[in-house]
Each structure stands twice: as C-alpha cells, then as structure tokens.
Amino acid sequence: MTSPFDGLRFAFGTLSVLPVRVTRWDRQAARGGMLSAPLVGLAVGGCAAGLGLLLLRLGASPLLAGVASAAVPAVLTRGLHLDGLADTADGLGSGKPAEDALRIMKQSDIGPFGVLTLVFVLLAQVAALTQLYEVSWALGALAAVVSAAAARLALTLAARDGVPAARPEGLGAAVAGVVPVRGAVIAAAAVTLAAAITGAWLGPYGGHGVVAVIGPVEPGPLFEPYDAVRPALAILAALAAAELLLRHCTRRFGGVTGDVFGALAETAATTALVVFCLAHQGT
C-alpha cells in the first residue's frame, strides 16, 4: 500500500534539495509524487517570495529583490531545471534525429543553443519580477509563488497517461504516464482556483489586511486592484506554453526525459511571470 506521505517524499525528494528521503521509488509513489508536485512549487515559491520581501524590507532595490526571487528556485533545485532547459534547447536546436539529439542532451557540456536559452530565460524572469516588485511587494511575491506552482503543475500534466518516455531509464521513464488524465485535470483546476482565490483576497474584495505582515506602507500602486483573473490567466498561459513544448519534444524525441521536464518547468515559470506583467499593464 502507498501512503500519501510516500508521494510527498517522492515529490520533495526528487524536485527539490530539501532534506527529504525518498522511501519508495515505484510507479505508485511516482504517481503520488507528481500529483503533489504543485506543493513543492508552493514551498519553493514561498521561499523565493520570502527572500525578495526580506530584501525589500531591508531597503534593497526591486532589481535585487527580483534577482533573489529568480535565484531561489535555481538553488532549491540544484539548477536541475535550468540544466534540463539548456540540454533540451541543445537537443532541439541540433536538428538531428531523435537518437542523436538525445545523445547530445545527455552530454555534460552545454552548447550554444543552451547558453542562449538560459541567458534569455533568466533575463526574462529577473526583468518580470523586477517590474512586478516595482509595482508593489505583494504583486511581486504573488507572481513568484504562482510561477513556481505553475512550473511544477506543468510537470504533473506532463506525467499524465499517454505521454511516453524517450528513454527506458532516468527520471523521465520513472514518472512518464503515471498520472491519470482525470487526476491531472483536477490538480490543474485546484491550483488555478487556489491562485484565483489568493489573488482576489489580495485585492479590494478581500481587503489589504495582509499589509500588516510587512508593516505600514505609503498609499500608492500597492492599492491597485488585485483580481482573481491575473493569477488564473498566468497559470493557464503557463500550462499552454508547456503543453506546446511537450508536444514538440514528444514528436522530436519520441517522448519525455528528465531534461524535458526541466525545460517544461522553466518554460511555464517564465510564461507565468511574463503574463503577470502583461496583465498588469492591462489593468
């Protein structure tokens, strides 16, 4: 029998550097782990937002807070998602058949496609977080948490039934196809709803009692409406972008790998942050 804690241990033990020991490494534990992946995102995003808010409270600039919030997820995953993004970019950019592309992705070095992709993705994340922190600490913190949750939710959907593994070994093979489609849909709906409720609570309909957590602030952009649409839209856009990349990688490589999972996470996180910025511009 598999307990819920087996899935949680699997999720936190494989998707973060938090000191959690994975007690089971089988398909049932993997199923629970991938369904629990958004909880890892919540923890990682909370740490990212917490560091950003701490720096702002100590007088740091929004740029420094943005850099810190972008760095925390990389640190808490040992850079595995960023490494997967770079390897996937090299594999896709090579234009070679699936077998050769997978061999390129497995090499320890990073090629030009991977370097350029990392540079632009990290610049986009820092730029988005900086812009959002400049608007208010609350919007930047919310975006950091939502983007991290969306990144891990993308992994839940990528591990759904019907998505094959490109290799017979590795993390991709361990989690490919373990999540029932119904479970993936329920997880997506739950995370989107939770993000929408949080956004509404931070807005005029829920009041600004959360300000007490940080302390007194001067009236200004902080009191612009925080509605439920912005975080929900960010998650849906993140999942759509990740799904497009997933389908492309499945066609090119014949399935998913651990590197592809990392690329999906970074793609979803970056998309969510960009949509937060665009949604703000439209309010």
N, C-alpha and C positions, 0 to 999 in steps of 0.2 A: 504494500500500500504506500502511496505517495502522500505526504502531508503537505499543506500549504507552505510550511517552512522550508521544505526541500526546494520548491520553486523559487522562493525568495533568496535562499542561499545561492542557488544557481545564478539568478539574475544579478545579485550584487557581487558575487564572486567572479563572474565572467565579464561583466560590463562595467566594473569599477575596480579601483585599487583598495577599496575599503576592506578592513581585515575580517572578511567573512570566508569561512572554509566551506567549499563545496563538498557536501557529503554524498551526493549521488550524481552520476554522470550517465543518465539513461534518457530515453525518449520522453518518459513521463515527467521526469524532473525538468527536462528541457522545455516541455510544454508549459509547465507552471512558471518556469523562469522567463520565457518570452512573453507570456501574458502579464507578468509582473514587471516587465522592462520599463513601463512608464513611471513606476515608483522609483526606480533608480534615477530616471531623469528628474523627478521631483527633488530627490536628495541632492543630486549634482547641481541642478539649477538653483536650489536654495542656498547652497554654499557659494555659488557664483554671485548671486544677488547679494548675499550677506557681505561678501568681501567688497563688492562695489559700493554698497551703502556705508560700510565702515570707512572706506577711504573718503567718500564724500563728506561724511560726518567729521572727519579729521581735517577737512579743508582741501582735499585733493581736487583736481580738475575733473570734469566729466570724461575727458580723454583718458586719464589714468584709470578712472573707475571702469571705463569701457574695456581697456586693455586687461585689467584684472579679471573682469567678468568673463572675458573670452578665454583667458588663460586657465581658469579653474577647471573647466571641463576637460581640457587637454591634460592637465596634471592628474586629475582623478581617473583618467583612463589610460595613463602612461602614454598618451599620444597615439593609442592604437587606432582610433577612428580617423585621425588625421593621416596616419600611415596608410590605412586602408584606402582613404581617398586618393592619396598620391599614387599608390600602386594601381588602383583601378583606372586612374587617368592615364598612366603609362600603358596599361593593357589596352584600353580603348584607343588611345592615340597612336598606338603602333600600327593599327590597320592590318594586323596579321591574323591568320586563322586562330580559332579558339585555343588549340593546344599550345601554339607558340605564345599567344597572348597570356595564357595562364602561367606559362614558364617565366615570362617577363615579370609578371606580378609577384611571383614567388621569390625573385631575386632580392637581395638585401639592399641594393643601392636604389636611388631614386633618379629617374630620368628627367628630361626637360619638361615633359608634359606634367609630371607630378609636381615639380618645383613651381611651375607657373600656376597650377591649380591651387596649391597650398597658399601661395602668396596672395592671390586674388580672393580666395575664400576667407582667409584670416583678415585681410584688409576690409572686406565687406562686413564681417562680423564686428570688428572694432569700430568701424565707421557708423554702423547702425546703432550699436549700443551707446556710443558717444552722443549721437544725435538724440537718442531717447532719454539719456540721463540729463542732457541739457534742457529738455522739456520739463522733466521732473524726476526725482529719485524713484517715485512709485512706478512710473511708466517703464523706466529702465529695468527696475527689479522684476516687474511683472513679465517683461519681454524675456529676460534672462531665464526665468523659471519655465515659461511657456515653451520657449525654443528648445530647452533641454528635454522637456517632457515630450514634445513633438518628435524630437530626434529619436528617442527610444521607442515611441509609439510606431514610428516608421519601421523599426526592427520587428515589432510584433506583427505588423501586416506582411512584412517580407518573409516571415517564417510560417506563413499560412499554408494550408494544404493545397497542393497543386504546383507549388514553386519548387523545382528540383535543385539539387546540389550539383555544382560543376565538377567537384572532386569527390572521391569516396572517403576522404579523410579531412580533418580540420573542423573548426567551429562551424563553418557553413554546412558541412554534412551532418553535424550533430544536431542542428536546430532546423534544418530545411524541412518544411512540410509538417512541423509538429503541432502547429496551432490550427484548430478548426476554423473554417471561414466564419462561422457564426460567432465564435469567441473573439476573433479579430475585429469584427464589426462592432460587437458590444464594447470592447475595450476602446475603440476609436470614438464611439458615441459617448462613453463615460468620461473620457479625458476632455473631449470637446465641451461637453456640458459643464464639467468642473471648471474649465478655463473661462467659460462664459459667465458662470456664476461669480467667480472671483473678480472678473472684470467689472461686472455690474456692482459688486459690493464696494469696489474702489471708486465707483462713480457716484453721481448725485443721488441715485436711488438707494444707495447703501450708506451714504454719509461719508465723512472723512475722519472717523474716529481712529483709523489706522495711523493717522499722523502722530498720535500720541506715542507710537512706538519709537519714532525718530526724535520727536521733540517739536517745539514751536518752529514754524516756518513762515516766511513772509507770503502774503497773498500773491498770486501770480499764476503762471502756467499750470501749477500743480492742480488748480481747481477747474481745469478744463474737464469736460465730460469723459469719464471712462466707462464706455458702454460694454455690453456683452458681445457686440459684433466683432470688435477688433481682435481679441484673442482667439475667438472661434474661427474667424476668417484666416488668421495666421496659421492655425493648426491644419485647416482644410487645404490651404495652399501648400503647406509643407508636405502633407501626405500626397498631394497630387504630383509635386515635383519628384518626390522619392519614388512614386509609382512609375513615372515615366522613365527614370533612371533604372529602376528594377527591371522593367520590361526590356529596355535596351540591352542591359547586361545579360539578361537571360537569353536573348537572341544571339548575342555575340559570343558568350562564353558557354552556353548550354546550361546555365544555372547560376546559383549564387555561391559565393565563397565568403570567408571571414572578411576579406578586403572589401568586397561589395557591401557587406553590412556596414562597415565603417564609412564607406562613401555615402551610403543612404542616410546615415545618421547626420553627417556633416552637411549634406545637401538639404535635409529637412530643417536643421537648426538655422542655417543661413537664410533659407527661404522665409522661415517664420519671422526672423528679425527684420528682413527687408520689408515684408508685408506690414509689420508693425509700423515702420517708418512711413510707408505709403498711406496706410490707413490714417495715421495721424495727420498727414498733410491734407487728407480729405475731410477732416472734422473741423 
